[in-house]
Amino acid sequence: MSYVIVTYLIRFLGILLVVPAIFPVSFANWFPGLEDRRIGWVLFCVGTLIYIGASIAYAILHKKELVRRRLEMEKKV
């Protein structure tokens, strides 16, 4: 089950990168470099790719665990 926690933390990291890209005015005081729109697009793309990658990894790992559980249940019967 540790893959669940890890993939959700990675998804959260992706969201943390996407939010400043969507609302650059709110974060411009803390991070002056966000005034440049190119940095916002880079953050948005990287955050989206991280989120999608973690979602795909979760789906693959979850499917493997379901197969493993099914095999364990068949062995018990």
Stockholm file with secondary structure:
# STOCKHOLM 1.0

chainA/1-77         MSYVIVTYLIRFLGILLVVPAIFPVSFANWFPGLEDRRIGWVLFCVGTLIYIGASIAYAILHKKELVRRRLEMEKKV
#=GR chainA/1-77 SS CHHHHHHHHHHHHHHHHHHHHHCHHHHTTTCGGGGSHHHHHHHHHHHHHHHHHHHHHHHHHHHHHHHHHHHHHHHHC
#=GC SS_cons        CHHHHHHHHHHHHHHHHHHHHHCHHHHTTTCGGGGSHHHHHHHHHHHHHHHHHHHHHHHHHHHHHHHHHHHHHHHHC
//
